[in-house]
Amino acid sequence: MNPHTLDRPLRVLRVCLHLLLAGLLVLAVARAFADGLPHAPAVLAGALVMGGVYTAGPLLPRVGRLPGATAGWLAVLGVAWLVLLWLTPDGVWLAFPLYFLQMHLLPTRWGPSVVALTTVLAIAGFTRHQGGFSVGVIIGPALGAAVAIATVLGYQVLYRESEQRRQLIEELRETRNDLAAMEHSAGVLAERERLAREIHDTLAQGLSSIHLLLRAAERALPDRPDAAVPHVTQARQAAQDNLTEARRLVYALAPVELEGASLPAALERLCATTQQRSGLTVHFHLSGTPFDVPTAYEVALLRIAQSALANTVRHAAAGRAELTLSYMDTSITLDAVDDGIGFDPQEVRGGSGFGLPAMRARARSLGGSWTVESSPGNGTALAVSFPVDPR
């Protein structure tokens, strides 16, 4: 509950308190004249004084804000009430609105004590008019005091709880905003990392192939121009593929290799293209019956295959490489094996580059597993797997 929602009931209670006090003053004056009391004009004067003091309270800017001014106003109002109580027994009923004023305006540690004192004075004044003491004289003022204390204290507890709840809601809202900002920042960083991997696995690899092809053509010139032509042709084709891939990246579409083709077909074409451009013998094997898998998995497997073959061409000094795509009951797995010079996986573990660390990050970002086995002189075997449900 918002504490501001309690303002309206409080305003209603204040209006009711004003009306109650005015009604009780009118009742006291009316009964004084109706009963033919000789001091009825004095009762009227006392009622007007008390009403005037009460009306002046809300108009004084310090009342309700400064404890001293508030206590002074309540004291003057109490004196006016005692005068009226001295003049007429009906003044005892005016103690009830005084209870609420005292509990509402005075500090909690003083309010009940002042209410108790007012109760004692009300009982004493009414006893004076009755000419004797009885249990009934105590019940009315005491019960009214108890109701006033319980009502005001209950309202204060409710207000404090509402204020605490409001503060908690504000803190939760601020925390939610902070989390949203953190998630946004994390999303931006993740997207930058994803784009970095995409660029490394596509454009960078393509540019590396173009560089190797043009260098081969450069070596063939000028002695063997005919031998340079195939290299230049392949370089042009690689440049065209890179341009297409760049456009796809800009528009955030799927890889061009997967457009209109299945993942096995794209991997088989990748092996053929790599063999044609690099001279490395590359074979593709398919195991199991293909089934539909999420596009994100297909993109990740294709990019990892591209990166693995590019690493083999550039670093492994291998003569043969194999890609195996396996469709199994609960997973889809890609294995990349070469017979190159190998390396020590510990040297690249936890690295920040865009080779093996990027492959591992790409696989794990989609909930997959990634492993690499290699040692100097014994080739390299890489495996990546994603859990899937063929159904």
C-alpha positions as CSV (number, residue, x, y, z in Angstrom):
1,M,0.0,0.0,0.0
2,N,1.3,3.4,-0.9
3,P,1.3,5.7,2.1
4,H,-0.2,8.4,-0.1
5,T,-3.3,6.4,-0.4
6,L,-3.8,6.9,3.4
7,D,-4.0,10.7,2.9
8,R,-7.6,10.6,1.7
9,P,-8.9,8.7,4.8
10,L,-6.9,11.0,7.0
11,R,-8.6,14.0,5.4
12,V,-12.0,12.4,5.9
13,L,-11.2,11.8,9.5
14,R,-10.2,15.4,10.0
15,V,-13.4,16.6,8.5
16,C,-15.4,14.2,10.7
17,L,-13.4,15.5,13.7
18,H,-14.3,19.1,12.8
19,L,-17.9,18.3,12.5
20,L,-17.9,16.2,15.7
21,L,-16.4,19.1,17.8
22,A,-18.8,21.6,16.2
23,G,-21.7,19.4,16.8
24,L,-20.8,18.8,20.5
25,L,-20.3,22.5,21.1
26,V,-23.8,23.3,19.6
27,L,-25.2,20.4,21.7
28,A,-23.7,21.8,24.9
29,V,-25.0,25.3,24.2
30,A,-28.5,24.1,23.1
31,R,-28.9,22.0,26.2
32,A,-27.8,24.8,28.5
33,F,-30.5,27.1,27.1
34,A,-33.0,24.3,27.0
35,D,-32.5,23.4,30.6
36,G,-32.7,27.1,31.6
37,L,-29.3,27.2,33.2
38,P,-28.7,30.6,34.7
39,H,-25.2,30.6,33.3
40,A,-26.3,29.6,29.7
41,P,-24.8,32.7,28.2
42,A,-21.5,31.9,29.8
43,V,-21.7,28.4,28.3
44,L,-22.3,30.1,24.9
45,A,-19.3,32.3,25.4
46,G,-17.1,29.3,26.5
47,A,-18.2,27.4,23.4
48,L,-17.4,30.3,21.1
49,V,-14.0,30.7,22.7
50,M,-13.2,27.0,22.4
51,G,-14.5,26.9,18.8
52,G,-12.4,30.0,18.0
53,V,-9.2,28.5,19.5
54,Y,-9.9,25.2,17.6
55,T,-10.5,27.1,14.3
56,A,-7.3,29.1,14.7
57,G,-5.2,26.0,15.0
58,P,-5.1,24.9,11.3
59,L,-4.7,28.6,10.3
60,L,-1.5,29.0,12.3
61,P,1.5,27.9,10.2
62,R,3.6,26.7,13.1
63,V,0.9,24.4,14.7
64,G,1.5,20.9,13.6
65,R,5.0,21.7,12.4
66,L,6.8,22.9,15.5
67,P,6.4,20.9,18.7
68,G,6.4,24.0,21.0
69,A,3.7,25.8,19.0
70,T,1.6,22.6,18.7
71,A,1.8,21.9,22.5
72,G,0.9,25.6,23.3
73,W,-2.2,25.5,21.0
74,L,-3.3,22.2,22.6
75,A,-2.8,23.7,26.1
76,V,-4.9,26.8,25.3
77,L,-7.6,24.6,23.7
78,G,-7.5,22.4,26.8
79,V,-8.0,25.4,29.1
80,A,-11.0,26.5,27.1
81,W,-12.4,23.0,27.3
82,L,-11.9,22.9,31.1
83,V,-13.8,26.2,31.4
84,L,-16.6,24.8,29.4
85,L,-16.5,21.6,31.5
86,W,-16.7,23.7,34.6
87,L,-19.9,25.4,33.3
88,T,-21.7,22.4,31.9
89,P,-21.6,18.6,32.3
90,D,-22.0,18.3,28.5
91,G,-18.5,19.5,28.2
92,V,-17.3,16.0,29.1
93,W,-18.2,14.8,25.6
94,L,-15.7,17.3,24.1
95,A,-12.9,15.2,25.6
96,F,-13.4,12.6,22.8
97,P,-12.2,14.9,19.9
98,L,-9.5,16.2,22.2
99,Y,-8.2,12.6,22.6
100,F,-7.7,12.3,18.8
101,L,-6.0,15.7,18.5
102,Q,-3.6,15.0,21.3
103,M,-2.7,11.5,20.0
104,H,-2.3,12.8,16.4
105,L,-0.3,16.0,17.1
106,L,1.8,15.0,20.1
107,P,4.8,12.7,20.0
108,T,4.0,9.0,20.7
109,R,5.8,9.1,24.1
110,W,3.7,12.0,25.3
111,G,0.3,11.4,23.6
112,P,-1.1,8.6,25.8
113,S,0.0,10.4,29.0
114,V,-1.8,13.6,28.0
115,V,-4.9,11.6,27.0
116,A,-4.8,9.9,30.4
117,L,-4.6,13.3,32.1
118,T,-7.5,14.6,30.0
119,T,-9.5,11.5,30.9
120,V,-8.9,12.1,34.6
121,L,-10.0,15.8,34.3
122,A,-13.1,14.8,32.3
123,I,-14.1,12.3,35.0
124,A,-13.4,14.8,37.8
125,G,-15.5,17.5,36.0
126,F,-18.4,15.2,35.3
127,T,-18.3,13.9,38.9
128,R,-18.5,17.5,40.2
129,H,-21.7,18.1,38.2
130,Q,-23.2,14.7,39.2
131,G,-22.6,15.4,42.8
132,G,-21.0,12.0,43.4
133,F,-18.7,9.3,42.0
134,S,-19.9,6.2,40.2
135,V,-18.5,3.5,37.9
136,G,-20.6,4.8,35.0
137,V,-18.8,8.2,35.2
138,I,-15.5,6.4,34.5
139,I,-16.6,4.1,31.7
140,G,-17.5,6.8,29.1
141,P,-14.3,8.9,29.2
142,A,-12.0,5.9,29.7
143,L,-13.6,4.0,26.8
144,G,-13.3,7.0,24.5
145,A,-9.7,7.4,25.5
146,A,-8.9,3.8,24.7
147,V,-10.6,4.0,21.3
148,A,-8.7,7.1,20.4
149,I,-5.4,5.7,21.5
150,A,-5.9,2.4,19.7
151,T,-7.2,4.1,16.5
152,V,-4.3,6.6,16.2
153,L,-1.6,4.1,17.1
154,G,-3.0,1.6,14.6
155,Y,-3.0,4.3,11.9
156,Q,0.6,5.1,12.7
157,V,1.7,1.5,12.5
158,L,-0.1,1.1,9.2
159,Y,1.5,4.3,7.9
160,R,5.0,3.1,8.9
161,E,4.5,-0.2,7.3
162,S,3.2,1.4,4.1
163,E,6.2,3.8,4.1
164,Q,8.5,0.9,4.5
165,R,6.8,-0.9,1.7
166,R,7.0,2.1,-0.5
167,Q,10.7,2.4,0.1
168,L,11.1,-1.3,-0.6
169,I,9.2,-0.9,-3.9
170,E,11.4,2.1,-4.8
171,E,14.5,0.1,-4.0
172,L,13.2,-2.8,-6.1
173,R,12.5,-0.4,-8.9
174,E,15.9,1.0,-8.8
175,T,17.5,-2.5,-8.6
176,R,15.4,-3.5,-11.6
177,N,16.6,-0.5,-13.5
178,D,20.2,-1.3,-12.6
179,L,19.8,-4.9,-13.6
180,A,18.2,-3.8,-16.9
181,A,21.2,-1.5,-17.5
182,M,23.6,-4.3,-16.6
183,E,21.8,-6.7,-18.9
184,H,21.9,-4.1,-21.7
185,S,25.6,-3.7,-21.2
186,A,26.1,-7.4,-21.1
187,G,24.0,-7.8,-24.2
188,V,26.1,-5.1,-26.0
189,L,29.3,-6.9,-25.0
190,A,28.0,-10.3,-26.0
191,E,26.9,-8.9,-29.4
192,R,30.3,-7.3,-29.9
193,E,32.0,-10.6,-29.1
194,R,29.6,-12.5,-31.4
195,L,30.3,-10.0,-34.2
196,A,34.0,-10.4,-33.6
197,R,33.8,-14.1,-33.9
198,E,31.7,-13.8,-37.0
199,I,34.2,-11.5,-38.6
200,H,37.1,-13.7,-37.6
201,D,35.4,-16.9,-38.9
202,T,34.2,-15.4,-42.2
203,L,35.8,-12.2,-43.4
204,A,39.2,-12.7,-41.8
205,Q,39.4,-16.3,-43.0
206,G,38.4,-15.3,-46.5
207,L,40.9,-12.4,-46.6
208,S,43.6,-14.9,-45.4
209,S,42.7,-17.2,-48.2
210,I,42.8,-14.4,-50.7
211,H,46.2,-13.4,-49.4
212,L,47.5,-17.0,-49.8
213,L,46.1,-17.3,-53.3
214,L,47.6,-14.0,-54.4
215,R,50.9,-14.9,-52.9
216,A,50.9,-18.2,-54.9
217,A,50.0,-16.2,-58.0
218,E,52.8,-13.8,-57.3
219,R,55.3,-16.6,-57.1
220,A,54.1,-18.0,-60.4
221,L,54.6,-14.7,-62.1
222,P,56.3,-13.8,-64.5
223,D,57.8,-17.2,-65.3
224,R,54.6,-19.2,-65.3
225,P,51.7,-16.9,-66.0
226,D,49.4,-19.7,-66.9
227,A,49.9,-21.2,-63.4
228,A,49.0,-17.9,-61.8
229,V,45.6,-17.6,-63.5
230,P,43.8,-20.3,-61.4
231,H,45.1,-18.7,-58.2
232,V,43.8,-15.3,-59.3
233,T,40.5,-16.8,-60.3
234,Q,40.1,-18.5,-56.9
235,A,41.1,-15.2,-55.2
236,R,38.4,-13.4,-57.1
237,Q,35.8,-16.0,-56.1
238,A,36.9,-15.8,-52.5
239,A,36.6,-12.0,-52.6
240,Q,33.1,-12.3,-54.0
241,D,32.2,-14.8,-51.3
242,N,33.6,-12.4,-48.7
243,L,31.6,-9.5,-50.1
244,T,28.4,-11.6,-50.0
245,E,29.2,-12.7,-46.4
246,A,29.8,-9.1,-45.4
247,R,26.4,-8.1,-46.7
248,R,24.8,-10.9,-44.8
249,L,26.5,-9.8,-41.6
250,V,25.3,-6.3,-42.1
251,Y,21.7,-7.4,-42.4
252,A,22.2,-10.0,-39.7
253,L,21.0,-12.9,-41.9
254,A,22.1,-16.5,-41.8
255,P,25.4,-17.5,-43.4
256,V,25.3,-17.5,-47.2
257,E,26.5,-21.1,-47.1
258,L,23.3,-22.2,-45.4
259,E,21.0,-20.3,-47.7
260,G,18.9,-22.9,-49.6
261,A,21.2,-25.7,-48.4
262,S,21.4,-28.1,-45.4
263,L,24.2,-28.1,-42.9
264,P,25.8,-31.3,-44.3
265,A,25.7,-29.8,-47.8
266,A,27.3,-26.6,-46.5
267,L,30.1,-28.5,-44.7
268,E,30.7,-30.7,-47.8
269,R,31.0,-27.5,-50.0
270,L,33.3,-26.0,-47.4
271,C,35.6,-29.0,-47.6
272,A,35.7,-28.9,-51.3
273,T,36.4,-25.1,-51.4
274,T,39.1,-25.4,-48.8
275,Q,40.8,-28.2,-50.7
276,Q,40.6,-26.3,-54.0
277,R,42.0,-23.1,-52.5
278,S,44.7,-24.5,-50.3
279,G,45.7,-27.9,-51.8
280,L,45.0,-29.6,-48.5
281,T,43.2,-32.9,-48.9
282,V,39.9,-32.4,-47.0
283,H,37.1,-35.1,-46.7
284,F,33.6,-34.8,-45.2
285,H,31.7,-37.6,-43.6
286,L,28.1,-37.7,-42.5
287,S,27.0,-40.1,-39.7
288,G,23.3,-40.7,-38.9
289,T,20.2,-39.4,-40.4
290,P,20.0,-35.6,-40.6
291,F,17.1,-33.9,-38.8
292,D,16.1,-30.3,-38.1
293,V,18.2,-28.5,-35.5
294,P,18.1,-24.9,-34.4
295,T,19.6,-22.4,-36.9
296,A,21.9,-21.1,-34.2
297,Y,23.4,-24.5,-33.8
298,E,23.9,-24.9,-37.6
299,V,25.5,-21.4,-37.8
300,A,27.8,-22.3,-34.8
301,L,28.9,-25.6,-36.3
302,L,29.6,-24.1,-39.7
303,R,31.6,-21.2,-38.2
304,I,33.6,-23.6,-36.0
305,A,34.3,-25.8,-39.0
306,Q,35.5,-22.8,-41.0
307,S,37.7,-21.7,-38.2
308,A,39.1,-25.2,-37.6
309,L,40.0,-25.7,-41.3
310,A,41.5,-22.2,-41.5
311,N,43.7,-23.0,-38.6
312,T,44.7,-26.2,-40.2
313,V,45.7,-24.5,-43.4
314,R,47.6,-21.7,-41.8
315,H,49.3,-23.4,-38.8
316,A,49.1,-27.2,-38.9
317,A,51.3,-27.9,-42.0
318,A,48.9,-30.9,-42.5
319,G,48.4,-33.0,-45.6
320,R,45.0,-34.3,-44.8
321,A,42.0,-33.1,-42.7
322,E,38.5,-34.6,-42.1
323,L,35.2,-33.2,-41.0
324,T,32.6,-35.6,-39.5
325,L,29.1,-34.5,-38.8
326,S,27.1,-36.9,-36.6
327,Y,23.4,-36.9,-36.0
328,M,22.8,-38.9,-32.8
329,D,19.8,-39.5,-30.6
330,T,20.3,-36.6,-28.2
331,S,23.0,-34.5,-29.8
332,I,24.6,-33.3,-33.0
333,T,28.4,-33.4,-33.1
334,L,31.1,-32.1,-35.3
335,D,34.6,-33.6,-35.3
336,A,37.6,-32.0,-37.1
337,V,40.8,-34.0,-37.4
338,D,44.1,-33.3,-39.2
339,D,47.5,-35.0,-39.4
340,G,49.5,-31.8,-38.9
341,I,52.3,-30.9,-36.5
342,G,49.9,-30.4,-33.5
343,F,50.4,-28.1,-30.6
344,D,50.1,-27.9,-26.8
345,P,46.5,-27.0,-25.9
346,Q,47.6,-25.5,-22.6
347,E,49.4,-22.7,-24.4
348,V,46.1,-21.4,-25.8
349,R,43.7,-22.3,-23.0
350,G,42.0,-19.2,-21.6
351,G,43.5,-17.0,-24.4
352,S,41.8,-13.9,-25.6
353,G,42.3,-14.3,-29.4
354,F,39.8,-15.3,-31.9
355,G,41.0,-18.9,-32.8
356,L,40.5,-21.8,-30.4
357,P,39.2,-19.5,-27.6
358,A,36.6,-18.1,-29.9
359,M,35.4,-21.6,-31.0
360,R,35.1,-22.6,-27.3
361,A,33.2,-19.4,-26.5
362,R,30.8,-19.9,-29.4
363,A,30.0,-23.5,-28.4
364,R,29.5,-22.8,-24.8
365,S,27.4,-19.7,-25.4
366,L,24.8,-22.0,-26.9
367,G,25.0,-24.6,-24.1
368,G,27.3,-26.9,-26.1
369,S,30.5,-28.7,-25.2
370,W,33.9,-28.2,-26.9
371,T,37.0,-30.2,-26.6
372,V,40.4,-30.3,-28.4
373,E,43.1,-32.9,-28.2
374,S,46.6,-32.4,-29.6
375,S,50.2,-32.7,-28.9
376,P,53.3,-31.6,-30.8
377,G,53.9,-33.9,-33.8
378,N,50.6,-35.9,-33.4
379,G,48.0,-33.8,-35.2
380,T,44.8,-32.3,-33.8
381,A,41.3,-33.5,-33.0
382,L,38.5,-31.1,-32.2
383,A,35.0,-31.9,-31.2
384,V,31.9,-29.8,-30.6
385,S,28.5,-31.1,-29.6
386,F,25.1,-29.5,-29.0
387,P,22.2,-31.3,-27.2
388,V,19.1,-31.6,-29.4
389,D,15.8,-33.5,-29.5
390,P,15.2,-35.1,-32.9
391,R,11.4,-35.1,-32.2
